[in-house]
Amino acid sequence: MPPWLVRNLILPTLDRLIGRPTAAMLRELTLSQHATHDELRVLQTRKLRALLSHAHARCRGYRARIDAAAIEPAVANLESLARLPTLSKDDIRAAMRPWLEAADDTRARRDVRTTAVDHHDSLCDPVVPGGLHRYTTGGSSGEPLIFFVDRRRQAADQAARTWTRRWFGIEPGDRELYLWGAPVELRAHDRLRSLRDRLINHRLISAFDMTPRAMDAALHAMRRFRPVHVFGYPSSLARLAEHAMAQVSWAPSVSGRRSRGATESQNRTVTGFQNRTVTGFQNRTATVRERRNTLPATVPRLARAGGGPGGPAPRAVFTTGEPLLPCDRDTLQAFFGVPVADGYGSREAGFIAHECPAGRMHVNMGHVIVELLDDAGRPVAAEEPGEIVVTHLEAWGMPLIRYRTGDVARWNSRPCPCGLAHAALAGIEGRRGDLIRTPEGNAAHALAAIYPLRECPYVRRFHVVQRADFSLDVFVTGELPEAVRARLERDVARQFRDRLTVRLHVAADLPPAPSGKHVVVRSEVETESRLAFQTEPRP
């Protein structure tokens, strides 16, 4: 579709049809990037008062919390927020347990997707405009969570994505290729999503199928589709880039004109940042250019291809869903030759922060309040690590007020060269799982095993171990009926097209790793075998 048609007709029409105020949210965010830090805190205070007033009036569980903290919503401020207790995944599960127990069969779960839910209205507004829509967390913590989102919150996240993309010259309707989780078997709503993607110039490549043949097909699709930007899990994107760079015969085609244009766009003033030139980004671009020029000349890269029928290179690469390791960032920058920007958020907590062109991870202060707390629940000192606690100011259907993410970060208090006054995070420590491999040398993202587990309401926590013989031991906690156990084994095996033996174990508890972290997916396949898979010749 022509990008202007998507931007001016298709996307606004879709938003109007489902009652999602994305355009209004985007206008507000665009104005916020001209605000001072104090002005942003005033905006947060106003939104916090509205959220607390709504939660007190419509959500019985929050009414009890707010009254116990002796907070008057109409005059609350950012400091009074600390009087409220934090909200954990277990708190949400306890509030929703009656519904989860009644919603085991697929039909029941589907029926509540857009209807008022009486059983868990302690945390929800059951009659929020547009209805409540069921979501499940990505499962990277090993503790899946079912929660609900309203149209207002959906619009906020979409507006934040558009806002941050514009920092890099990306507009709605520009062609996007994303490497993401895709089901093995398409359901009706998956087909509708696929149709919507085509209407808005999106193309999905499954991160669950990273076989050499699948990656060859993905690279071919990339050349034909000519994406303006690429989005996905950093580990999967880096693996795809490494696969391409390992094959001297694969020559990605891009026009030299666009490569030069990308460099020029990095050096020019970033639109909307009060016309301040991003000098820090210029310096970082020079460093990337020098690193790229030191790589072997035999390695084909998008930045060095120099033209051909494949079309121009993308303008930017965006990653999210797991930590972006420095080695993966270097691989992606070397291969694509364009800026690589990381985003931080979660399905339940929303769009929290994103890197600007200067490389700073700015908090989306127009939509979220972020606190960094120590083990005692106190704010951490400057430059000290603390748990990320989020209050989403636009989540009114199921408010998340002082939600504990389980991730750790530090404040970056230095002024950003981009001029944006939004607070910035540094040193975010999220969760990252191993790849899962088959005896044939194929690999899949860890989420391939996680998807069926996170959808099961009986599973409280889980841990997946791939043994040296490539079989999978899946450990879960919770009270699972025998029929559910058998179904889970089948569903996990189906994710790998029944090529792996899957054994399900119900445990009383899942102890953390020696590091203290809960590793969700761990592989015992020998390192030598992994290296052999990566260098395996093309069939």
N, C-alpha and C positions, 0 to 999 in steps of 0.2 A: 504494500500500500504506500502511496506517496506520504512522506512524513507529515506534510502540512495537513493532509486530510485526517490522519490519525490524531494529530495534535488539536485540531480545531473542530472536528466533528465526532469522530468515533469515540475517543476517550470521554469528552464531555457528555455525550449521549449515554454511554454506559453508566457514568456516575449519576446522571439524573434518573435513569431507570431504576437504580437500586437505592437511591437516596443517600449518596455518599458525597459530602461537601468538600471534595478534594481541592477544588479551585480556591475556595475561601481560605482553607488551611494553608495553601501554597502562598497566597498573597500575604498572609500574616508572617510566615517564615521569611519571605523575601524582605519584608520591612524590618524584621528582627535583626538581620545581618548589618544594618546600619546603626543599631542601638548600642549604647554603652553597657558595661556590665551591670551598673546600678539600675539602668532602665530595664534590663532583662530580669533582674530580681523583682522589680515592681510588677512586671508582667506575670511572673511566676506566682507572686503573692495573690494577685487578682484571680488567676485561674485556680489556685489552691483553694481559695475561699468558695468559689463556685463548685468545685469538686466535692469539698467537704459538706457543703450545704446539700448537694444532691445525694451524696452517700448517706447522710444522716436522715434525710427524708424518705429515701427509697430502699435502702439496704439495711435490714434489721441487724445483721452482724456488725456492720460498721457503726450503726447508731450506738450500740452498746460500747464499742471501743472509744468512740468520740466522747460519749458522756462520762465514761470512766476516767478519761484523761482531762476532764473539765475544760474542754475546748469549745469555745463559741465559734462555729464555722464562719459567721459573717464578719468577725474581726480577727480571725486567725492570721498568723504570719509564718514565715519560714522557720523561725525559731521554735514556735509552738508545735510544729510538726514532730519534733523530737520527743514530745510527751506521749505520742502514740506508740504502741508496741509494734515491732516489726512483724511482717507477714511472711511465713515460710510455706514451702510446698505442702508440708504436712497440715498446716492450718487450712489451706484450700481443700485438700483431700478430705479432711474431717467434715468440712461444710458440705461437700458434694457427695459424700459416701452413700447416703440414701438413694440418690439418683443413680449412681454408678451400679449399685447392686441391682437396681431394677432395669438396667439398660444393657444387659449382657448380649442379647441377640442383635444382629446387625440392623434389623428393621427398627428396633426401638431407638438405637443410637441415631439413626438417620432421621427419625421423626422429630427429635428434639432440636434439630439443627437450627430451625428458624422460629421456634415457638417458645412461649413463656414456660419456664421450668419452675414448678412449685417447690420441689424438694430442696433446692439449694439457694432459695432467694435470700438467705442470710448474707451473701456476698454479692448478689446480683440484683439489678433492676429488671424484673421479669417482663415489664411492658415498655422497655426502652424503644424509642422510635427506630424502625427498621429491624427490630427483633434481635435475638441473641444467636450467634453463630459459633458452632462447636469447633474448637481447635485442639490440637495435641502438641505438646512440646517436642522439639527435635529429638530428645532422648540422649543428648550428649553427656548429661550428668549421670545417666544410669537410673534416674528416677523420673519416669514419664509422668506427665501431668496433663489432665484434661481440663480445659478452661473455656470461657466464652468471651467473644469479642462483638462489639456493636459496630454499626456503620461509621460512627464518628471516629472511633479508634482506627478502623481500616483506612479512612481518609487521611488521618494524621500520618500514618506510616507511609502511605503512597506519596503524600505531599513532601515528606522528609526525603524520600528517595529522589524525587524530581529536583528538589532544592539542591541537594548535594551533587547530583549529576551535573547540574548547570555550572558548578564551579569548574568543571572540566570541559565545558562547551558542549555538553550532551543535552538534547531536548527530548521531550516526549514524542514518540513516533519514530525516533532514530532507531535503526536496526540494532537489536540486542540479541546476542547469542549467549545463552546461559547453560552452564554445566552444573546440573542440580540432580537431586533425587527424583527418579521417575519409576513408577510402579511397573512390575513385570507384566501384569495384566491390567489393561485399561478398563476403568469403570465409566459409567455414564458421565459423571462430573469431570473425569479426566479428559474425556473426549470433548466436552464443552470447553474446558480450559485450553485444550489444544487448538480448537477453533478460534477462541478469543486471542490466543497468542499470535495466530496468523493475521488476524485483523489488526493487531497493534504492532506488527513487525517484530515479534519475539520468536526465537527458535530455541527449543530445548534439546540438549544432548544429555543423555543419562550418565550420571557419575557412578552408577552402579555397574556399568559394563565398561571396564577399562582394558579389554583384551586388545592385542595388537590390531586385530581386524577392525574392532569397534573404533579404536583411536584413529586408524587410517580413514574410516568413514567420517569421523568427526572433523578431521582436518580437511577432507574433501568438501564437507558441508560448509565449513568455515570459508573456504575459498569461493564457493558458489554464492553463499549468502552475503558475504562482504559486510560483516557487522561493523557498526560504528563504535560499539563498545562491547566488551566481553565481561561476563559476570559469573561467579561460581565459587565453589570450595577451593581454597588455595592449594591444598594438596593434590586435588584432581587436576586443576589447571596446570600445576607444575609438572605433574606426571605426563600430561598431554604434550607440554612444551618439550620435555626431555625426550619423549618418544620421537617427536618431529626432528629435534636437533641431532638425534642419533642416526638419522637416515639421511645421508648426504644426497641421496637421489631425490628426496622430497624438497622441492623448491617452492616455498610460499611466494606468491606473486603479489607485490604491492607496487604502487606507483611511487617513483621518487618524489613526485610533486607532493603527495600527501605526507611522506616521511618528513620532508622539509617543513611542510605546513604544520605538522604536529610539533616540531621543535619551536617554530615561530609562535605557536599558540601557547607553549609553555612559558615563553619569555614575555608575552604581552600582558597587559593588565587584565586581571580576572574580573569578569563582568559582575557588577553589583557590590564589590568589596570597597565601596566608597572611592573607586578609581585609584586605589593604592597598588603600586606595582609589587608583585610577589618576588622580591629579590632573593629570598631564601630558596624559592623554588628554582630560580635561575641557577643558583650555585649547585643545587642537587642534580639538576638536569645535566650540568657539565660533568659532574662526577659519574653519572650513569653513562654519558657518552664516552668518557675516557675508559670506563670498564668495558663497554661494548667493543671498543676498538682494540682492546688487548686480547680478545677471544680469538681462537684459531680461525683462520680464513676459510677453512673447510667446513665450518659449522654453518648451515643455512639458517638464516633468521629473517623474520619479517622485516626487520629494520634494514637489512643489507640486500634484500632480494632485487630491488631496483627496477621493478616493472614487470608487466606481463598481463595475461588475461584474467588473473584472479581478482583484480580490483585493489582498492586502497586498503591500507592497514587500519585497524581500529584506532580511535583517538585515546582510549583509556581502557584499563582493565580494573574491575572492581571485585574485591573478594570479601567474603564474610562466612559465618557458620562455624569457624574454627580459627585458632591462632594462625596468623600469617608469619611463618618462620622467615628469618633473614635470608636463608638459602633459597627458599621458594620465591621470595620477592626478587632476588637477584636473577633467578632463572627466568621469571616472567618478564622482567625489564629487559634482559638480554635478548629474549626471543621476540617479544612484540615491539620493543623499542619505543614504548609509550609509557606515560605515568601509570603506576600501579597504586591504587588507593584502597585501604582496608576500611571496613565498616564494623561496628560493634553493636550488637543488640541480641534479642531473643524473641521467639514467637510470643511468649507470654508478656514480656516486659516492653516489647516494641522496638522502635528505631531509636537507639540511645545515643550513639556518637558515630562520627565519620571523619576520616582524614581529609584535610584540606589540601590544596596543591602544594603547600609548604611542608606537608607531612605531619601536621599536628592533628591529634585525634580530638576534635571539638565535640562537646556535649550538645545535644539538641535541646537547648534550654527553653525554647518556645513550647516544647511538648513534655519534657520530663524534668523532674528534680532528682539529682543524683547525690547521694551521700556515700562517703567512704568511712566505714565503721571498724573499730578494732574488736577484739574478742569480747570485750565487756560492753559493746554497743555504743561506745563513745566515738565522736569524730576523731579521725587520725590527724596527727600533726603534718605539716607541710613535708612533702617528699616521702612520707611514710606509707607503706602499703595498708590497704584496708578493704573489707568486703564491699562490693558495689551493691547499694540498696537504692531501689528506684521507686519513685512515685510518678505514674503516668497521668498527666493532667488532662488528657483527652479520652481516657478510658472510663466511660460512664456506665456502660452496660454491666460490666464486672470490674469495678474499680480495683486497681492494684496500688495500695497505699503503703509505702515503706516495704516494698517487696524485696526479699533477700535473694539475690541472683546466684550466690555461691561463687562468683568470680571475684578476683582480686585485682586492684589497680592502685596507682598513685596519682596525685594531682600534679599536673605540669603547670606551674604558676608563671612561667616566663611568657612575656608578650609574644604573640605570634606575628611573623612577618606579613601574613595575609591581612592583618588588621581586624579580623573577626574577634569580637569581645566575648564570645561564648567560651565558657570554661573548657579546659582540655585535660584529658586523661593520658597517662603514660604507663607503660609496663603492664598492660592488661594480661592477666594469666587466665586463659580459658581452658578448654578441654580439647584434646585431640586424640583420636584413636588410630590404631594401625589399619593398614589395608588388609582385606581378606582375600586369600589367593586360592586358586584351584590347582590340582596337579598338572594341568595343561599349561600353567604359566600365566593364566589370566588373573586379573585383580579387580576388586570392587571396593568402593568406598565403604567405610565401616557402617554408615547409615543403612546399607542394604540389609544388614542383620537387625538393626535397631527398629526399623519401620514397623514390623509386625508386633514387636514387643511393646512399643509405646502406645499402640492402639488398643491393647487389651486392658480393660478396666480392673482386672484382678491382679495385675502385676504392679507391685510397689517399687521395686528396684530390680536391676538386672546387671549381669556381667557376662560377656561373651569371650571365650578363650578358643583360639584356633590352635589345635594340637599340631605336632610335627608331621602327623600323617594327613593333615589338611581337614580333619573332621572338626566339628564345632561342638563345644560343650557350652550350653546356655544355662546360666544359673539365675534363678529368679527368687524373689521373696513375695509372699502373699498366699492367700488361700485359693488355690486353683482347682476347680473340679476336673476330673479325669478327662472329660471330653474337651475341655479348654486346653489341657496340656497337649493332647494329641493334635489338636488343631494348630497350636503354636509351632510344634515341631514341623508340621507340614508346611505352614506358611513361611517359616524361616528357610526351609530347604527349597521352597519354590523360588525364593528370591535369587537363588544361585542355580536355578533350572535343574534342581535335584542332583547336582554334581557332587555335593558334599553331604556326608553323614552328619545328622544333627541329633544331639542328645539333650533333652531338657531335664534340669535338676531343680527341684524346689528346696530352697535352703531357709534356715531360720534367720540367718543374717549373712551379709556380705561384707567382710572386713576390708578396710582400705589397703592400698599398697603400702610398702615400707615408707614411701615418701609422704604418706598421709593422704594422698589424693585417691579418689575413686576412679580407677582406669576402667572405662566402659568396655572397650574392645582391645584385646591383647593377642598378639600372634606369637606362636612358638616356632613358626617355620624358620628354618636356619637362614642366617644372613647370606650365606653363600648361594642358597637357592634363590633368594630375592634378587641378588645381583645377576644371577643367570637369567632370571625372568626379564630383567630390564634390558639385557643385551642380547636377548634371543633374536636371531635373524628373522626377517619377515618371511611368512610362508609363500 
